[in-house]
Amino acid sequence: MKKKKLSTERIITIATVVIILAAWFLVTNLGLVDTTLLPTPQMVWAAFMDIAVNGYKGFTFAQHIGASMYRLLVSFLLAAVVAVPLGLLSGSSSKFRAVLEPIIEFYRPLPPLAYYTLLVLLLGIENESKIALLFLACFAPIYIQCTSAVMRVKKDYINSAYTLGATKKQVFTKVIFPACLPDIFMGLRTALGVGYTTLVAAEMVAASSGLGWLVLDASNYLRYDIIFMGIIVMSATGIILNGIILFAEKCVVPWKGKD
């Protein structure tokens, strides 16, 4: 029954995408909308092929994608490496949490671009300031999710492990950490989305390459075909990255969602 349900959901997803693409094709090709504002799929594909072959403003298409992915993945991995252990430690220690929580809660509600100017002044306009900005944007969701995950672990599980003679290290590695893994991956997925959004905004403010800069530059020349192409590529890369995390989650947490 479960396999049949998943298959049905997959069919519905594919059908939804096909319907949207078909509606886009029909509306634009039948002249129901102005194609200068909403280009046809053929125009977007032609823009994609042109940039893929000839590049855009001195950079190849691969370089634009590579610049964005480098900034995003480096900052995301750094945030994960730092935030996961700090979050787990904060969830286990109220005193440690009392030290970090005011700092996190101070900058977390701020729009990332609000303090981006300070980072540019400190680190310059190159990748360093963007990586620092994305690191801060990714850090908070991962940290908060890890902290709350530890605090939600049932005390009965921990007490039962101690009753059976487990050490503190064994309780953490065999009870607490496995119980937190689904929430950790949820925090990683959330952070990736926040980081990607922040990346595009940062590239639109101060950059000379990347997908965000490409879309902004194309908008200055009213190249809506390139704008749509850039948006679709950003969405596709985001889906791929999210899929990688979901695949890793299935491998690491195979018991998630099972009764």
C-alpha positions in Angstrom: 0.0 0.0 0.0 2.8 2.4 0.8 4.6 1.9 -2.5 1.3 2.5 -4.4 0.7 5.7 -2.4 4.2 7.0 -3.3 3.7 6.1 -6.9 0.4 8.0 -7.0 2.0 11.1 -5.4 4.8 11.0 -7.9 2.3 10.8 -10.8 0.4 13.8 -9.4 3.7 15.8 -9.1 4.7 15.1 -12.6 1.2 15.9 -13.9 1.2 19.2 -12.0 4.5 20.2 -13.6 3.3 19.1 -17.1 0.1 21.1 -16.7 2.0 24.3 -15.7 4.4 24.0 -18.6 1.6 23.3 -21.0 -0.4 26.3 -19.7 2.8 28.5 -20.1 3.3 27.2 -23.6 -0.3 27.8 -24.7 -0.8 31.2 -23.0 2.4 32.6 -24.6 2.2 31.0 -28.0 -1.5 31.9 -28.5 -0.7 35.6 -27.8 -2.9 35.8 -24.7 -0.1 37.7 -22.9 2.7 40.1 -24.0 5.7 37.9 -24.6 8.0 40.8 -23.8 6.9 40.4 -20.2 6.2 36.6 -20.2 8.5 35.0 -22.8 7.6 31.7 -24.5 9.3 28.5 -23.4 11.1 28.5 -26.7 12.5 32.0 -26.0 13.7 30.9 -22.6 15.3 27.8 -24.0 17.0 29.8 -26.8 18.4 32.2 -24.1 19.7 29.2 -22.1 21.4 27.7 -25.2 22.9 31.0 -26.2 24.4 31.6 -22.7 25.5 28.0 -22.4 27.5 28.4 -25.6 28.6 32.0 -25.6 28.5 32.9 -21.9 27.3 36.1 -20.4 29.2 39.3 -19.8 32.7 37.8 -19.8 31.9 34.6 -17.9 30.8 31.2 -19.1 27.5 29.9 -17.8 29.4 27.2 -15.9 31.4 30.0 -14.2 28.2 31.8 -13.1 26.7 28.6 -11.6 30.1 27.7 -10.1 30.5 31.1 -8.4 27.1 30.8 -6.8 27.5 27.2 -5.8 31.0 27.8 -4.3 29.7 30.6 -2.1 26.6 28.7 -1.1 28.2 25.3 -0.4 31.3 26.6 1.4 29.2 28.7 3.8 26.6 26.0 4.2 29.2 23.3 5.1 31.0 25.6 7.5 27.7 26.5 9.2 26.8 22.8 9.5 30.2 21.8 10.9 29.9 24.6 13.5 26.2 24.8 14.3 25.5 21.1 14.7 27.9 20.4 17.6 27.1 23.8 19.2 23.4 23.2 18.9 23.7 19.7 20.4 25.8 21.1 23.2 23.4 23.9 23.9 20.5 21.5 24.1 22.4 19.4 26.7 23.6 22.4 28.8 21.4 25.2 29.9 24.5 27.3 30.9 26.1 27.0 27.5 22.7 27.8 25.9 22.5 30.9 28.0 25.8 32.1 26.5 24.9 31.6 22.8 21.2 32.2 22.8 21.3 36.0 23.2 23.8 36.3 20.3 21.7 34.1 18.0 18.4 35.8 18.9 20.0 39.2 18.4 21.0 38.8 14.8 18.5 36.1 13.7 15.5 38.4 13.2 17.6 40.9 11.2 17.4 40.7 7.4 20.8 39.4 6.2 21.3 42.4 3.9 20.9 44.7 6.9 24.4 43.8 8.2 25.9 42.9 4.8 27.3 46.4 4.5 29.3 45.9 7.7 30.7 42.6 6.4 31.7 44.3 3.1 33.5 47.0 5.0 35.3 44.4 7.1 36.0 41.7 4.6 35.7 43.5 1.2 33.4 43.0 -1.7 34.8 39.6 -2.8 33.7 36.1 -1.8 34.8 36.5 1.9 32.0 38.9 2.8 29.4 36.8 0.9 30.5 33.5 2.6 30.4 35.2 6.0 26.9 36.5 5.3 25.7 33.1 4.2 27.4 31.4 7.1 25.4 33.6 9.5 22.2 33.0 7.6 22.7 29.2 7.6 24.0 29.0 11.2 20.8 30.1 13.0 18.3 27.5 11.6 20.7 24.6 12.1 21.6 25.7 15.6 18.0 26.2 16.7 16.8 23.0 15.2 19.6 21.0 16.9 19.1 22.7 20.3 15.4 22.0 20.3 15.9 18.4 19.1 18.1 17.6 22.1 15.6 19.2 24.5 12.7 17.1 23.0 14.4 13.8 23.6 12.3 11.9 26.1 13.9 11.7 29.5 12.6 8.1 29.8 15.0 7.0 27.0 17.9 8.7 28.7 17.1 7.3 32.2 16.6 3.8 30.8 20.0 3.9 29.2 21.6 5.0 32.5 19.7 2.3 34.3 21.3 -0.3 32.0 24.7 1.0 32.8 25.4 3.3 29.9 28.0 6.1 30.3 27.3 9.7 29.4 29.2 9.2 26.1 27.2 6.1 25.3 23.9 7.9 26.1 24.8 10.7 23.7 26.0 8.5 20.9 23.4 5.8 21.2 20.3 7.7 22.4 20.5 11.4 22.1 22.3 11.8 18.8 20.3 9.2 16.8 17.0 10.7 18.1 18.1 14.2 16.9 19.2 13.1 13.4 15.8 13.7 11.7 15.6 17.3 13.2 19.3 17.9 12.2 18.5 17.1 8.6 15.4 19.3 8.8 17.6 22.1 10.0 20.0 21.5 7.2 17.3 21.7 4.6 15.9 24.9 6.1 19.3 26.5 6.3 20.0 25.6 2.6 16.8 27.4 1.5 17.6 30.4 3.7 21.2 30.4 2.4 20.2 30.3 -1.2 17.7 33.1 -0.8 20.4 35.2 0.9 23.0 34.3 -1.8 20.8 35.6 -4.6 20.1 38.8 -2.7 23.8 39.3 -1.9 24.8 38.8 -5.5 22.3 41.3 -6.6 23.7 43.9 -4.2 27.5 43.4 -4.8 28.9 40.9 -7.3 30.1 40.6 -10.8 29.2 36.9 -11.4 26.8 34.4 -10.2 23.1 33.5 -10.9 21.7 36.4 -8.8 23.9 38.9 -10.6 23.0 37.5 -14.0 19.3 37.9 -13.3 19.8 41.4 -12.0 21.9 42.5 -14.9 19.5 41.0 -17.4 16.6 43.0 -15.7 18.6 46.2 -16.4 18.3 45.4 -20.2 14.7 44.1 -19.9 15.9 40.6 -21.0 13.0 38.7 -19.6 14.0 35.5 -21.4 17.3 35.5 -19.5 15.5 36.5 -16.3 13.2 33.5 -16.5 16.0 31.2 -17.6 18.0 32.3 -14.5 15.1 31.8 -12.2 14.5 28.3 -13.6 18.2 27.4 -13.2 18.2 28.7 -9.6 15.1 26.6 -8.8 16.6 23.5 -10.5 19.9 23.7 -8.6 17.9 24.3 -5.4 15.8 21.2 -6.0 19.0 19.2 -6.7 20.7 20.3 -3.6 17.6 19.6 -1.5 17.4 16.2 -3.1 20.9 15.4 -2.1 20.1 16.2 1.5 17.0 14.1 1.3 19.0 11.2 -0.1 21.6 11.5 2.6 18.8 11.6 5.2 17.3 8.3 3.8 20.7 6.7 4.1 21.5 8.0 7.6 18.0 7.9 9.1 16.3 4.9 7.4 13.8 4.6 10.3 12.3 8.0 9.8 8.6 7.9 9.0 8.3 4.2 9.8 6.0 2.8 12.4 
